[in-house]
Amino acid sequence: MSRPTDPAPPRPTPVSTGPCVRCRRATTRYGAGASPLCPVCQQARAERLARP
Ligand SMILES: [Zn+2]
């Protein structure tokens, strides 16, 4: 038994880069619907939401 080999090599997830909507720092967004915030702002927002 032999499986057909996939001619297409595994491609990485589509990456889009752009400025963070909060601090304008260049950030990387992965896939569709990703947060336009940079990791720093994402964490800051998470901590803010976690606070009562
Ligand atoms: Zn930011």
mmCIF file of the protein (N, C-alpha, C, O) and its ligand, coordinates in Angstrom:
data_MODEL
# 
_entry.id   MODEL 
# 
loop_
_entity.id 
_entity.type 
_entity.pdbx_number_of_molecules 
1 polymer     1 
2 non-polymer 1 
# 
_entity_poly.entity_id                      1 
_entity_poly.type                           'polypeptide(L)' 
_entity_poly.nstd_linkage                   no 
_entity_poly.nstd_monomer                   no 
_entity_poly.pdbx_seq_one_letter_code       MSRPTDPAPPRPTPVSTGPCVRCRRATTRYGAGASPLCPVCQQARAERLARP 
_entity_poly.pdbx_seq_one_letter_code_can   MSRPTDPAPPRPTPVSTGPCVRCRRATTRYGAGASPLCPVCQQARAERLARP 
_entity_poly.pdbx_strand_id                 A 
# 
loop_
_entity_poly_seq.entity_id 
_entity_poly_seq.num 
_entity_poly_seq.mon_id 
_entity_poly_seq.hetero 
1 1  MET n 
1 2  SER n 
1 3  ARG n 
1 4  PRO n 
1 5  THR n 
1 6  ASP n 
1 7  PRO n 
1 8  ALA n 
1 9  PRO n 
1 10 PRO n 
1 11 ARG n 
1 12 PRO n 
1 13 THR n 
1 14 PRO n 
1 15 VAL n 
1 16 SER n 
1 17 THR n 
1 18 GLY n 
1 19 PRO n 
1 20 CYS n 
1 21 VAL n 
1 22 ARG n 
1 23 CYS n 
1 24 ARG n 
1 25 ARG n 
1 26 ALA n 
1 27 THR n 
1 28 THR n 
1 29 ARG n 
1 30 TYR n 
1 31 GLY n 
1 32 ALA n 
1 33 GLY n 
1 34 ALA n 
1 35 SER n 
1 36 PRO n 
1 37 LEU n 
1 38 CYS n 
1 39 PRO n 
1 40 VAL n 
1 41 CYS n 
1 42 GLN n 
1 43 GLN n 
1 44 ALA n 
1 45 ARG n 
1 46 ALA n 
1 47 GLU n 
1 48 ARG n 
1 49 LEU n 
1 50 ALA n 
1 51 ARG n 
1 52 PRO n 
# 
loop_
_struct_asym.id 
_struct_asym.entity_id 
A 1 
B 2 
# 
loop_
_chem_comp.id 
_chem_comp.type 
_chem_comp.mon_nstd_flag 
ALA 'L-peptide linking' y 
ARG 'L-peptide linking' y 
ASP 'L-peptide linking' y 
CYS 'L-peptide linking' y 
GLN 'L-peptide linking' y 
GLU 'L-peptide linking' y 
GLY 'peptide linking'   y 
LEU 'L-peptide linking' y 
MET 'L-peptide linking' y 
PRO 'L-peptide linking' y 
SER 'L-peptide linking' y 
THR 'L-peptide linking' y 
TYR 'L-peptide linking' y 
VAL 'L-peptide linking' y 
ZN  non-polymer         . 
# 
_pdbx_entity_nonpoly.entity_id   2 
_pdbx_entity_nonpoly.name        ? 
_pdbx_entity_nonpoly.comp_id     ZN 
# 
_pdbx_nonpoly_scheme.asym_id         B 
_pdbx_nonpoly_scheme.entity_id       2 
_pdbx_nonpoly_scheme.mon_id          ZN 
_pdbx_nonpoly_scheme.ndb_seq_num     1 
_pdbx_nonpoly_scheme.pdb_seq_num     101 
_pdbx_nonpoly_scheme.auth_seq_num    101 
_pdbx_nonpoly_scheme.pdb_mon_id      ZN 
_pdbx_nonpoly_scheme.auth_mon_id     ZN 
_pdbx_nonpoly_scheme.pdb_strand_id   A 
_pdbx_nonpoly_scheme.pdb_ins_code    . 
# 
loop_
_atom_site.group_PDB 
_atom_site.id 
_atom_site.type_symbol 
_atom_site.label_atom_id 
_atom_site.label_alt_id 
_atom_site.label_comp_id 
_atom_site.label_asym_id 
_atom_site.label_entity_id 
_atom_site.label_seq_id 
_atom_site.pdbx_PDB_ins_code 
_atom_site.Cartn_x 
_atom_site.Cartn_y 
_atom_site.Cartn_z 
_atom_site.occupancy 
_atom_site.B_iso_or_equiv 
_atom_site.pdbx_formal_charge 
_atom_site.auth_seq_id 
_atom_site.auth_comp_id 
_atom_site.auth_asym_id 
_atom_site.auth_atom_id 
_atom_site.pdbx_PDB_model_num 
ATOM   1   N  N  . MET A 1 1  ? 0.847   -1.205 0.000  1.00 0.00 ? 1   MET A N  1 
ATOM   2   C  CA . MET A 1 1  ? 0.000   0.000  0.000  1.00 0.00 ? 1   MET A CA 1 
ATOM   3   C  C  . MET A 1 1  ? 0.878   1.249  0.000  1.00 0.00 ? 1   MET A C  1 
ATOM   4   O  O  . MET A 1 1  ? 1.816   1.371  0.788  1.00 0.00 ? 1   MET A O  1 
ATOM   5   N  N  . SER A 1 2  ? 0.560   2.146  -0.876 1.00 0.00 ? 2   SER A N  1 
ATOM   6   C  CA . SER A 1 2  ? 1.329   3.378  -0.909 1.00 0.00 ? 2   SER A CA 1 
ATOM   7   C  C  . SER A 1 2  ? 0.373   4.562  -1.035 1.00 0.00 ? 2   SER A C  1 
ATOM   8   O  O  . SER A 1 2  ? -0.538  4.577  -1.862 1.00 0.00 ? 2   SER A O  1 
ATOM   9   N  N  . ARG A 1 3  ? 0.612   5.514  -0.212 1.00 0.00 ? 3   ARG A N  1 
ATOM   10  C  CA . ARG A 1 3  ? -0.239  6.710  -0.263 1.00 0.00 ? 3   ARG A CA 1 
ATOM   11  C  C  . ARG A 1 3  ? 0.331   7.701  -1.276 1.00 0.00 ? 3   ARG A C  1 
ATOM   12  O  O  . ARG A 1 3  ? 1.547   7.856  -1.388 1.00 0.00 ? 3   ARG A O  1 
ATOM   13  N  N  . PRO A 1 4  ? -0.527  8.345  -1.986 1.00 0.00 ? 4   PRO A N  1 
ATOM   14  C  CA . PRO A 1 4  ? -0.029  9.344  -2.955 1.00 0.00 ? 4   PRO A CA 1 
ATOM   15  C  C  . PRO A 1 4  ? 0.628   10.511 -2.223 1.00 0.00 ? 4   PRO A C  1 
ATOM   16  O  O  . PRO A 1 4  ? 0.109   11.032 -1.235 1.00 0.00 ? 4   PRO A O  1 
ATOM   17  N  N  . THR A 1 5  ? 1.758   10.889 -2.732 1.00 0.00 ? 5   THR A N  1 
ATOM   18  C  CA . THR A 1 5  ? 2.470   11.986 -2.083 1.00 0.00 ? 5   THR A CA 1 
ATOM   19  C  C  . THR A 1 5  ? 1.819   13.313 -2.438 1.00 0.00 ? 5   THR A C  1 
ATOM   20  O  O  . THR A 1 5  ? 1.363   13.535 -3.560 1.00 0.00 ? 5   THR A O  1 
ATOM   21  N  N  . ASP A 1 6  ? 1.795   14.156 -1.471 1.00 0.00 ? 6   ASP A N  1 
ATOM   22  C  CA . ASP A 1 6  ? 1.208   15.472 -1.698 1.00 0.00 ? 6   ASP A CA 1 
ATOM   23  C  C  . ASP A 1 6  ? 2.205   16.351 -2.439 1.00 0.00 ? 6   ASP A C  1 
ATOM   24  O  O  . ASP A 1 6  ? 3.279   16.634 -1.909 1.00 0.00 ? 6   ASP A O  1 
ATOM   25  N  N  . PRO A 1 7  ? 1.882   16.784 -3.632 1.00 0.00 ? 7   PRO A N  1 
ATOM   26  C  CA . PRO A 1 7  ? 2.839   17.591 -4.398 1.00 0.00 ? 7   PRO A CA 1 
ATOM   27  C  C  . PRO A 1 7  ? 3.047   18.981 -3.803 1.00 0.00 ? 7   PRO A C  1 
ATOM   28  O  O  . PRO A 1 7  ? 4.088   19.607 -4.003 1.00 0.00 ? 7   PRO A O  1 
ATOM   29  N  N  . ALA A 1 8  ? 2.049   19.448 -3.076 1.00 0.00 ? 8   ALA A N  1 
ATOM   30  C  CA . ALA A 1 8  ? 2.179   20.794 -2.516 1.00 0.00 ? 8   ALA A CA 1 
ATOM   31  C  C  . ALA A 1 8  ? 2.844   20.724 -1.148 1.00 0.00 ? 8   ALA A C  1 
ATOM   32  O  O  . ALA A 1 8  ? 2.378   19.997 -0.271 1.00 0.00 ? 8   ALA A O  1 
ATOM   33  N  N  . PRO A 1 9  ? 3.908   21.458 -0.959 1.00 0.00 ? 9   PRO A N  1 
ATOM   34  C  CA . PRO A 1 9  ? 4.563   21.472 0.355  1.00 0.00 ? 9   PRO A CA 1 
ATOM   35  C  C  . PRO A 1 9  ? 3.679   22.186 1.368  1.00 0.00 ? 9   PRO A C  1 
ATOM   36  O  O  . PRO A 1 9  ? 2.875   23.045 1.006  1.00 0.00 ? 9   PRO A O  1 
ATOM   37  N  N  . PRO A 1 10 ? 3.830   21.828 2.623  1.00 0.00 ? 10  PRO A N  1 
ATOM   38  C  CA . PRO A 1 10 ? 3.023   22.496 3.653  1.00 0.00 ? 10  PRO A CA 1 
ATOM   39  C  C  . PRO A 1 10 ? 3.322   23.983 3.698  1.00 0.00 ? 10  PRO A C  1 
ATOM   40  O  O  . PRO A 1 10 ? 4.470   24.408 3.833  1.00 0.00 ? 10  PRO A O  1 
ATOM   41  N  N  . ARG A 1 11 ? 2.272   24.745 3.583  1.00 0.00 ? 11  ARG A N  1 
ATOM   42  C  CA . ARG A 1 11 ? 2.488   26.198 3.582  1.00 0.00 ? 11  ARG A CA 1 
ATOM   43  C  C  . ARG A 1 11 ? 2.137   26.763 4.951  1.00 0.00 ? 11  ARG A C  1 
ATOM   44  O  O  . ARG A 1 11 ? 1.219   26.278 5.611  1.00 0.00 ? 11  ARG A O  1 
ATOM   45  N  N  . PRO A 1 12 ? 2.855   27.771 5.368  1.00 0.00 ? 12  PRO A N  1 
ATOM   46  C  CA . PRO A 1 12 ? 2.568   28.378 6.672  1.00 0.00 ? 12  PRO A CA 1 
ATOM   47  C  C  . PRO A 1 12 ? 1.260   29.139 6.634  1.00 0.00 ? 12  PRO A C  1 
ATOM   48  O  O  . PRO A 1 12 ? 0.719   29.440 5.569  1.00 0.00 ? 12  PRO A O  1 
ATOM   49  N  N  . THR A 1 13 ? 0.773   29.437 7.802  1.00 0.00 ? 13  THR A N  1 
ATOM   50  C  CA . THR A 1 13 ? -0.469  30.188 7.907  1.00 0.00 ? 13  THR A CA 1 
ATOM   51  C  C  . THR A 1 13 ? -0.306  31.567 7.287  1.00 0.00 ? 13  THR A C  1 
ATOM   52  O  O  . THR A 1 13 ? 0.710   32.230 7.498  1.00 0.00 ? 13  THR A O  1 
ATOM   53  N  N  . PRO A 1 14 ? -1.293  31.997 6.530  1.00 0.00 ? 14  PRO A N  1 
ATOM   54  C  CA . PRO A 1 14 ? -1.214  33.336 5.936  1.00 0.00 ? 14  PRO A CA 1 
ATOM   55  C  C  . PRO A 1 14 ? -0.964  34.394 7.008  1.00 0.00 ? 14  PRO A C  1 
ATOM   56  O  O  . PRO A 1 14 ? -1.617  34.410 8.051  1.00 0.00 ? 14  PRO A O  1 
ATOM   57  N  N  . VAL A 1 15 ? -0.038  35.247 6.738  1.00 0.00 ? 15  VAL A N  1 
ATOM   58  C  CA . VAL A 1 15 ? 0.332   36.262 7.729  1.00 0.00 ? 15  VAL A CA 1 
ATOM   59  C  C  . VAL A 1 15 ? 0.123   37.640 7.137  1.00 0.00 ? 15  VAL A C  1 
ATOM   60  O  O  . VAL A 1 15 ? 0.508   37.914 6.000  1.00 0.00 ? 15  VAL A O  1 
ATOM   61  N  N  . SER A 1 16 ? -0.476  38.477 7.906  1.00 0.00 ? 16  SER A N  1 
ATOM   62  C  CA . SER A 1 16 ? -0.614  39.857 7.472  1.00 0.00 ? 16  SER A CA 1 
ATOM   63  C  C  . SER A 1 16 ? -0.008  40.760 8.533  1.00 0.00 ? 16  SER A C  1 
ATOM   64  O  O  . SER A 1 16 ? -0.153  40.530 9.733  1.00 0.00 ? 16  SER A O  1 
ATOM   65  N  N  . THR A 1 17 ? 0.659   41.768 8.070  1.00 0.00 ? 17  THR A N  1 
ATOM   66  C  CA . THR A 1 17 ? 1.281   42.678 9.016  1.00 0.00 ? 17  THR A CA 1 
ATOM   67  C  C  . THR A 1 17 ? 0.682   44.062 8.865  1.00 0.00 ? 17  THR A C  1 
ATOM   68  O  O  . THR A 1 17 ? 0.246   44.451 7.782  1.00 0.00 ? 17  THR A O  1 
ATOM   69  N  N  . GLY A 1 18 ? 0.666   44.781 9.940  1.00 0.00 ? 18  GLY A N  1 
ATOM   70  C  CA . GLY A 1 18 ? 0.123   46.136 9.901  1.00 0.00 ? 18  GLY A CA 1 
ATOM   71  C  C  . GLY A 1 18 ? 0.319   46.805 11.242 1.00 0.00 ? 18  GLY A C  1 
ATOM   72  O  O  . GLY A 1 18 ? 0.765   46.178 12.203 1.00 0.00 ? 18  GLY A O  1 
ATOM   73  N  N  . PRO A 1 19 ? -0.014  48.070 11.303 1.00 0.00 ? 19  PRO A N  1 
ATOM   74  C  CA . PRO A 1 19 ? 0.163   48.792 12.549 1.00 0.00 ? 19  PRO A CA 1 
ATOM   75  C  C  . PRO A 1 19 ? -0.918  48.423 13.556 1.00 0.00 ? 19  PRO A C  1 
ATOM   76  O  O  . PRO A 1 19 ? -2.073  48.191 13.199 1.00 0.00 ? 19  PRO A O  1 
ATOM   77  N  N  . CYS A 1 20 ? -0.516  48.375 14.814 1.00 0.00 ? 20  CYS A N  1 
ATOM   78  C  CA . CYS A 1 20 ? -1.480  48.139 15.884 1.00 0.00 ? 20  CYS A CA 1 
ATOM   79  C  C  . CYS A 1 20 ? -2.453  49.316 15.922 1.00 0.00 ? 20  CYS A C  1 
ATOM   80  O  O  . CYS A 1 20 ? -2.049  50.471 15.787 1.00 0.00 ? 20  CYS A O  1 
ATOM   81  N  N  . VAL A 1 21 ? -3.724  49.014 16.107 1.00 0.00 ? 21  VAL A N  1 
ATOM   82  C  CA . VAL A 1 21 ? -4.729  50.076 16.078 1.00 0.00 ? 21  VAL A CA 1 
ATOM   83  C  C  . VAL A 1 21 ? -4.663  50.936 17.332 1.00 0.00 ? 21  VAL A C  1 
ATOM   84  O  O  . VAL A 1 21 ? -5.298  51.988 17.402 1.00 0.00 ? 21  VAL A O  1 
ATOM   85  N  N  . ARG A 1 22 ? -3.909  50.495 18.308 1.00 0.00 ? 22  ARG A N  1 
ATOM   86  C  CA . ARG A 1 22 ? -3.869  51.213 19.576 1.00 0.00 ? 22  ARG A CA 1 
ATOM   87  C  C  . ARG A 1 22 ? -2.587  52.027 19.726 1.00 0.00 ? 22  ARG A C  1 
ATOM   88  O  O  . ARG A 1 22 ? -2.625  53.201 20.095 1.00 0.00 ? 22  ARG A O  1 
ATOM   89  N  N  . CYS A 1 23 ? -1.444  51.384 19.434 1.00 0.00 ? 23  CYS A N  1 
ATOM   90  C  CA . CYS A 1 23 ? -0.170  52.077 19.664 1.00 0.00 ? 23  CYS A CA 1 
ATOM   91  C  C  . CYS A 1 23 ? 0.594   52.301 18.366 1.00 0.00 ? 23  CYS A C  1 
ATOM   92  O  O  . CYS A 1 23 ? 1.689   52.864 18.369 1.00 0.00 ? 23  CYS A O  1 
ATOM   93  N  N  . ARG A 1 24 ? 0.010   51.858 17.260 1.00 0.00 ? 24  ARG A N  1 
ATOM   94  C  CA . ARG A 1 24 ? 0.614   52.085 15.939 1.00 0.00 ? 24  ARG A CA 1 
ATOM   95  C  C  . ARG A 1 24 ? 1.929   51.372 15.757 1.00 0.00 ? 24  ARG A C  1 
ATOM   96  O  O  . ARG A 1 24 ? 2.690   51.680 14.840 1.00 0.00 ? 24  ARG A O  1 
ATOM   97  N  N  . ARG A 1 25 ? 2.197   50.425 16.621 1.00 0.00 ? 25  ARG A N  1 
ATOM   98  C  CA . ARG A 1 25 ? 3.432   49.666 16.449 1.00 0.00 ? 25  ARG A CA 1 
ATOM   99  C  C  . ARG A 1 25 ? 3.175   48.556 15.439 1.00 0.00 ? 25  ARG A C  1 
ATOM   100 O  O  . ARG A 1 25 ? 2.105   47.946 15.422 1.00 0.00 ? 25  ARG A O  1 
ATOM   101 N  N  . ALA A 1 26 ? 4.168   48.307 14.604 1.00 0.00 ? 26  ALA A N  1 
ATOM   102 C  CA . ALA A 1 26 ? 4.020   47.259 13.599 1.00 0.00 ? 26  ALA A CA 1 
ATOM   103 C  C  . ALA A 1 26 ? 3.829   45.919 14.287 1.00 0.00 ? 26  ALA A C  1 
ATOM   104 O  O  . ALA A 1 26 ? 4.617   45.529 15.148 1.00 0.00 ? 26  ALA A O  1 
ATOM   105 N  N  . THR A 1 27 ? 2.773   45.223 13.897 1.00 0.00 ? 27  THR A N  1 
ATOM   106 C  CA . THR A 1 27 ? 2.484   43.936 14.514 1.00 0.00 ? 27  THR A CA 1 
ATOM   107 C  C  . THR A 1 27 ? 2.111   42.932 13.448 1.00 0.00 ? 27  THR A C  1 
ATOM   108 O  O  . THR A 1 27 ? 1.885   43.290 12.292 1.00 0.00 ? 27  THR A O  1 
ATOM   109 N  N  . THR A 1 28 ? 2.048   41.676 13.842 1.00 0.00 ? 28  THR A N  1 
ATOM   110 C  CA . THR A 1 28 ? 1.723   40.616 12.895 1.00 0.00 ? 28  THR A CA 1 
ATOM   111 C  C  . THR A 1 28 ? 0.388   39.990 13.264 1.00 0.00 ? 28  THR A C  1 
ATOM   112 O  O  . THR A 1 28 ? 0.137   39.660 14.423 1.00 0.00 ? 28  THR A O  1 
ATOM   113 N  N  . ARG A 1 29 ? -0.447  39.836 12.277 1.00 0.00 ? 29  ARG A N  1 
ATOM   114 C  CA . ARG A 1 29 ? -1.755  39.237 12.509 1.00 0.00 ? 29  ARG A CA 1 
ATOM   115 C  C  . ARG A 1 29 ? -1.833  37.915 11.785 1.00 0.00 ? 29  ARG A C  1 
ATOM   116 O  O  . ARG A 1 29 ? -1.490  37.815 10.607 1.00 0.00 ? 29  ARG A O  1 
ATOM   117 N  N  . TYR A 1 30 ? -2.280  36.914 12.486 1.00 0.00 ? 30  TYR A N  1 
ATOM   118 C  CA . TYR A 1 30 ? -2.345  35.583 11.900 1.00 0.00 ? 30  TYR A CA 1 
ATOM   119 C  C  . TYR A 1 30 ? -3.775  35.246 11.544 1.00 0.00 ? 30  TYR A C  1 
ATOM   120 O  O  . TYR A 1 30 ? -4.674  35.327 12.382 1.00 0.00 ? 30  TYR A O  1 
ATOM   121 N  N  . GLY A 1 31 ? -3.979  34.869 10.297 1.00 0.00 ? 31  GLY A N  1 
ATOM   122 C  CA . GLY A 1 31 ? -5.279  34.367 9.869  1.00 0.00 ? 31  GLY A CA 1 
ATOM   123 C  C  . GLY A 1 31 ? -6.341  35.443 9.834  1.00 0.00 ? 31  GLY A C  1 
ATOM   124 O  O  . GLY A 1 31 ? -6.088  36.619 10.097 1.00 0.00 ? 31  GLY A O  1 
ATOM   125 N  N  . ALA A 1 32 ? -7.538  34.997 9.501  1.00 0.00 ? 32  ALA A N  1 
ATOM   126 C  CA . ALA A 1 32 ? -8.645  35.935 9.393  1.00 0.00 ? 32  ALA A CA 1 
ATOM   127 C  C  . ALA A 1 32 ? -9.276  36.152 10.755 1.00 0.00 ? 32  ALA A C  1 
ATOM   128 O  O  . ALA A 1 32 ? -9.376  35.231 11.565 1.00 0.00 ? 32  ALA A O  1 
ATOM   129 N  N  . GLY A 1 33 ? -9.695  37.370 10.992 1.00 0.00 ? 33  GLY A N  1 
ATOM   130 C  CA . GLY A 1 33 ? -10.358 37.673 12.257 1.00 0.00 ? 33  GLY A CA 1 
ATOM   131 C  C  . GLY A 1 33 ? -9.404  37.808 13.411 1.00 0.00 ? 33  GLY A C  1 
ATOM   132 O  O  . GLY A 1 33 ? -9.819  37.824 14.570 1.00 0.00 ? 33  GLY A O  1 
ATOM   133 N  N  . ALA A 1 34 ? -8.106  37.908 13.101 1.00 0.00 ? 34  ALA A N  1 
ATOM   134 C  CA . ALA A 1 34 ? -7.134  38.064 14.173 1.00 0.00 ? 34  ALA A CA 1 
ATOM   135 C  C  . ALA A 1 34 ? -7.234  39.466 14.763 1.00 0.00 ? 34  ALA A C  1 
ATOM   136 O  O  . ALA A 1 34 ? -7.705  40.403 14.119 1.00 0.00 ? 34  ALA A O  1 
ATOM   137 N  N  . SER A 1 35 ? -6.784  39.578 15.984 1.00 0.00 ? 35  SER A N  1 
ATOM   138 C  CA . SER A 1 35 ? -6.853  40.871 16.641 1.00 0.00 ? 35  SER A CA 1 
ATOM   139 C  C  . SER A 1 35 ? -5.876  41.841 16.002 1.00 0.00 ? 35  SER A C  1 
ATOM   140 O  O  . SER A 1 35 ? -4.718  41.491 15.775 1.00 0.00 ? 35  SER A O  1 
ATOM   141 N  N  . PRO A 1 36 ? -6.321  43.050 15.708 1.00 0.00 ? 36  PRO A N  1 
ATOM   142 C  CA . PRO A 1 36 ? -5.427  44.052 15.127 1.00 0.00 ? 36  PRO A CA 1 
ATOM   143 C  C  . PRO A 1 36 ? -4.513  44.693 16.157 1.00 0.00 ? 36  PRO A C  1 
ATOM   144 O  O  . PRO A 1 36 ? -3.787  45.641 15.856 1.00 0.00 ? 36  PRO A O  1 
ATOM   145 N  N  . LEU A 1 37 ? -4.557  44.168 17.373 1.00 0.00 ? 37  LEU A N  1 
ATOM   146 C  CA . LEU A 1 37 ? -3.704  44.719 18.415 1.00 0.00 ? 37  LEU A CA 1 
ATOM   147 C  C  . LEU A 1 37 ? -2.394  43.955 18.486 1.00 0.00 ? 37  LEU A C  1 
ATOM   148 O  O  . LEU A 1 37 ? -2.336  42.765 18.175 1.00 0.00 ? 37  LEU A O  1 
ATOM   149 N  N  . CYS A 1 38 ? -1.341  44.655 18.900 1.00 0.00 ? 38  CYS A N  1 
ATOM   150 C  CA . CYS A 1 38 ? -0.071  43.990 19.100 1.00 0.00 ? 38  CYS A CA 1 
ATOM   151 C  C  . CYS A 1 38 ? -0.153  43.194 20.404 1.00 0.00 ? 38  CYS A C  1 
ATOM   152 O  O  . CYS A 1 38 ? -1.036  43.440 21.225 1.00 0.00 ? 38  CYS A O  1 
ATOM   153 N  N  . PRO A 1 39 ? 0.766   42.242 20.596 1.00 0.00 ? 39  PRO A N  1 
ATOM   154 C  CA . PRO A 1 39 ? 0.722   41.405 21.815 1.00 0.00 ? 39  PRO A CA 1 
ATOM   155 C  C  . PRO A 1 39 ? 0.707   42.231 23.092 1.00 0.00 ? 39  PRO A C  1 
ATOM   156 O  O  . PRO A 1 39 ? 0.047   41.857 24.061 1.00 0.00 ? 39  PRO A O  1 
ATOM   157 N  N  . VAL A 1 40 ? 1.415   43.335 23.106 1.00 0.00 ? 40  VAL A N  1 
ATOM   158 C  CA . VAL A 1 40 ? 1.465   44.174 24.308 1.00 0.00 ? 40  VAL A CA 1 
ATOM   159 C  C  . VAL A 1 40 ? 0.082   44.732 24.622 1.00 0.00 ? 40  VAL A C  1 
ATOM   160 O  O  . VAL A 1 40 ? -0.374  44.681 25.764 1.00 0.00 ? 40  VAL A O  1 
ATOM   161 N  N  . CYS A 1 41 ? -0.577  45.260 23.602 1.00 0.00 ? 41  CYS A N  1 
ATOM   162 C  CA . CYS A 1 41 ? -1.900  45.833 23.809 1.00 0.00 ? 41  CYS A CA 1 
ATOM   163 C  C  . CYS A 1 41 ? -2.923  44.739 24.098 1.00 0.00 ? 41  CYS A C  1 
ATOM   164 O  O  . CYS A 1 41 ? -3.863  44.958 24.861 1.00 0.00 ? 41  CYS A O  1 
ATOM   165 N  N  . GLN A 1 42 ? -2.748  43.566 23.495 1.00 0.00 ? 42  GLN A N  1 
ATOM   166 C  CA . GLN A 1 42 ? -3.659  42.462 23.786 1.00 0.00 ? 42  GLN A CA 1 
ATOM   167 C  C  . GLN A 1 42 ? -3.592  42.092 25.258 1.00 0.00 ? 42  GLN A C  1 
ATOM   168 O  O  . GLN A 1 42 ? -4.618  41.878 25.904 1.00 0.00 ? 42  GLN A O  1 
ATOM   169 N  N  . GLN A 1 43 ? -2.364  42.018 25.786 1.00 0.00 ? 43  GLN A N  1 
ATOM   170 C  CA . GLN A 1 43 ? -2.210  41.652 27.184 1.00 0.00 ? 43  GLN A CA 1 
ATOM   171 C  C  . GLN A 1 43 ? -2.747  42.760 28.077 1.00 0.00 ? 43  GLN A C  1 
ATOM   172 O  O  . GLN A 1 43 ? -3.386  42.493 29.094 1.00 0.00 ? 43  GLN A O  1 
ATOM   173 N  N  . ALA A 1 44 ? -2.487  43.995 27.697 1.00 0.00 ? 44  ALA A N  1 
ATOM   174 C  CA . ALA A 1 44 ? -2.968  45.120 28.486 1.00 0.00 ? 44  ALA A CA 1 
ATOM   175 C  C  . ALA A 1 44 ? -4.493  45.122 28.534 1.00 0.00 ? 44  ALA A C  1 
ATOM   176 O  O  . ALA A 1 44 ? -5.092  45.387 29.576 1.00 0.00 ? 44  ALA A O  1 
ATOM   177 N  N  . ARG A 1 45 ? -5.106  44.824 27.399 1.00 0.00 ? 45  ARG A N  1 
ATOM   178 C  CA . ARG A 1 45 ? -6.563  44.797 27.360 1.00 0.00 ? 45  ARG A CA 1 
ATOM   179 C  C  . ARG A 1 45 ? -7.095  43.631 28.193 1.00 0.00 ? 45  ARG A C  1 
ATOM   180 O  O  . ARG A 1 45 ? -8.098  43.769 28.893 1.00 0.00 ? 45  ARG A O  1 
ATOM   181 N  N  . ALA A 1 46 ? -6.422  42.487 28.115 1.00 0.00 ? 46  ALA A N  1 
ATOM   182 C  CA . ALA A 1 46 ? -6.857  41.320 28.881 1.00 0.00 ? 46  ALA A CA 1 
ATOM   183 C  C  . ALA A 1 46 ? -6.786  41.602 30.368 1.00 0.00 ? 46  ALA A C  1 
ATOM   184 O  O  . ALA A 1 46 ? -7.690  41.244 31.124 1.00 0.00 ? 46  ALA A O  1 
ATOM   185 N  N  . GLU A 1 47 ? -5.694  42.253 30.787 1.00 0.00 ? 47  GLU A N  1 
ATOM   186 C  CA . GLU A 1 47 ? -5.554  42.567 32.201 1.00 0.00 ? 47  GLU A CA 1 
ATOM   187 C  C  . GLU A 1 47 ? -6.610  43.583 32.626 1.00 0.00 ? 47  GLU A C  1 
ATOM   188 O  O  . GLU A 1 47 ? -7.127  43.530 33.742 1.00 0.00 ? 47  GLU A O  1 
ATOM   189 N  N  . ARG A 1 48 ? -6.916  44.490 31.740 1.00 0.00 ? 48  ARG A N  1 
ATOM   190 C  CA . ARG A 1 48 ? -7.912  45.503 32.079 1.00 0.00 ? 48  ARG A CA 1 
ATOM   191 C  C  . ARG A 1 48 ? -9.292  44.846 32.217 1.00 0.00 ? 48  ARG A C  1 
ATOM   192 O  O  . ARG A 1 48 ? -10.067 45.188 33.110 1.00 0.00 ? 48  ARG A O  1 
ATOM   193 N  N  . LEU A 1 49 ? -9.582  43.899 31.322 1.00 0.00 ? 49  LEU A N  1 
ATOM   194 C  CA . LEU A 1 49 ? -10.877 43.217 31.394 1.00 0.00 ? 49  LEU A CA 1 
ATOM   195 C  C  . LEU A 1 49 ? -10.951 42.304 32.599 1.00 0.00 ? 49  LEU A C  1 
ATOM   196 O  O  . LEU A 1 49 ? -12.032 42.047 33.128 1.00 0.00 ? 49  LEU A O  1 
ATOM   197 N  N  . ALA A 1 50 ? -9.797  41.812 33.034 1.00 0.00 ? 50  ALA A N  1 
ATOM   198 C  CA . ALA A 1 50 ? -9.782  40.885 34.168 1.00 0.00 ? 50  ALA A CA 1 
ATOM   199 C  C  . ALA A 1 50 ? -10.035 41.628 35.469 1.00 0.00 ? 50  ALA A C  1 
ATOM   200 O  O  . ALA A 1 50 ? -10.499 41.045 36.449 1.00 0.00 ? 50  ALA A O  1 
ATOM   201 N  N  . ARG A 1 51 ? -9.728  42.914 35.473 1.00 0.00 ? 51  ARG A N  1 
ATOM   202 C  CA . ARG A 1 51 ? -9.929  43.688 36.694 1.00 0.00 ? 51  ARG A CA 1 
ATOM   203 C  C  . ARG A 1 51 ? -11.401 43.954 36.943 1.00 0.00 ? 51  ARG A C  1 
ATOM   204 O  O  . ARG A 1 51 ? -12.164 44.133 35.994 1.00 0.00 ? 51  ARG A O  1 
ATOM   205 N  N  . PRO A 1 52 ? -11.805 43.981 38.169 1.00 0.00 ? 52  PRO A N  1 
ATOM   206 C  CA . PRO A 1 52 ? -13.202 44.260 38.493 1.00 0.00 ? 52  PRO A CA 1 
ATOM   207 C  C  . PRO A 1 52 ? -13.579 45.706 38.230 1.00 0.00 ? 52  PRO A C  1 
ATOM   208 O  O  . PRO A 1 52 ? -14.725 46.096 38.455 1.00 0.00 ? 52  PRO A O  1 
HETATM 209 ZN ZN . ZN  B 2 .  ? -0.292  47.975 20.415 1.00 0.00 2 101 ZN  A ZN 1 
# 
